[in-house]
Amino acid sequence: MSSKTNPVPQIRGHYTAGHEWIPAGEPTLEVHSPLDGFHLGGVPIATSSTINQVVENAKTAFEIWSTTPLKERVQVLFRFKTLLERHLVELADLIQVENGKTWTEAKAEIDKGIEVLEFATSLPQIWNQGLLEVSTGVSCQYERYPLGVVLSIVPFNFPAMVPMWTIPIAIGCGNTFILKPSELVPLTAVRLAELFTEAGLPPGVFNVVHGTRETTEYLIDHPGITALSFVGSTKVARMVYQRAAHLGKRALALGGAKNHLVVVPDADPEITAKNVVASAMGCAGQRCMAASVLILVGDTGTILNQIVEEAKKIRVGEDLGAVISATAKERIEGYINRAEAAGYKILLDGRGAIVKGKEAGTYVGPTLIEGVPPGAECACDEIFGPVLSIIQVQTLDEAIAIENSNPYGNAASIYTSSGAVARYFSERANAGMVGINIGVPVPREPFSFGGWNDSKFGHGDITGMDGVRFWTKLKKITTKWTASASQNWMS
């Protein structure tokens, strides 16, 4: 899709699904496509009165939606899934235009989001009430109840997939939902809201509020919101979690990462090279599961050479999309500049990348930096770009020690042909998601997504059964009807 020849949706305001659009009378933030600099429109910055109106709409909707039978709630999700599949090309176009990733990557994130949606449609089959006779004539059971009006604050890097981690499960569980998308990528969120309305979701159940940091803080603080999730940088995730927890709200905040890939000499050279490059450069490195540090153990020079050759095949603008903004491009290239100044070898240099016909786009080419010591800035900071720092060690234990010393804990992967080596690594890696010959070890549903350490604040994970647990509360009911039952301490 070309943003100059195909229309993009107009951001008419904030959205309360099924209600009228709330007019965008507030100040706006102008948004441009990272692909080519094309002006996409102005994002309204919600005022407190707008947020209050949206929350009230959601609270009103909750009274009906929370008591709607579960089987009826998931019927809306079934219809929504059909609409996502029908409009997949359109949605991938939108994601590519506003985020800058390749069209194939945009489609893939919708497919991944649909996986969570499919899981949510299975809620009637997993909504176990837990009934058990615990004593003669006495039974105990638990029932799940929704929390109320809930909030999800999502980043720019996956305009469809990350929202879909939370929307289907939270709504399926009976909550009403407010989505605060990144102000850099407002279009996909708006289109999802429209499709929910088309799927028959009642007014006020799903809502979109646009804005900046002040908007987010007001939403977190709002007494009408009972629980929230966040995905973004570790610095902000920690602040969001602390702010919400201080107010007594349930919160799960996913932060950043510095994912390490470990390659041992017995790894398959071709498979490893292709997989390492895909992990580091996919989505222009703008994902919390991207490979950021490559640790080579022992004699792995042949594999490194293949990695370099594989990375050289990447065509910027075709295989590798844009980074989100000029600010991001400048920041990423700053890391490369400082690494070069520190004396590290730039095996492949992505600075100054320009795509013909899209000179106003914000591109950084694939970058490989060799000879990096473990404590170097580029080996420790989350760069969030297509930059891979390469560390050489002699033993696997050295590699594990380096991986374990980083404060994050999203992902760690090893490339090996040995089951024993893979097991040794997986047992010792200090990360919530471990890959064996897989550079982006994102679990498939119903396995939940979530890291350790400074990559996550709060209890539980974001999808799967952990998602169901997070968006519900339990009521335990103990019952005795048999009057003639033997007396005991429960009688």
Disulfide bonds with the S-S distance in Angstrom:
none
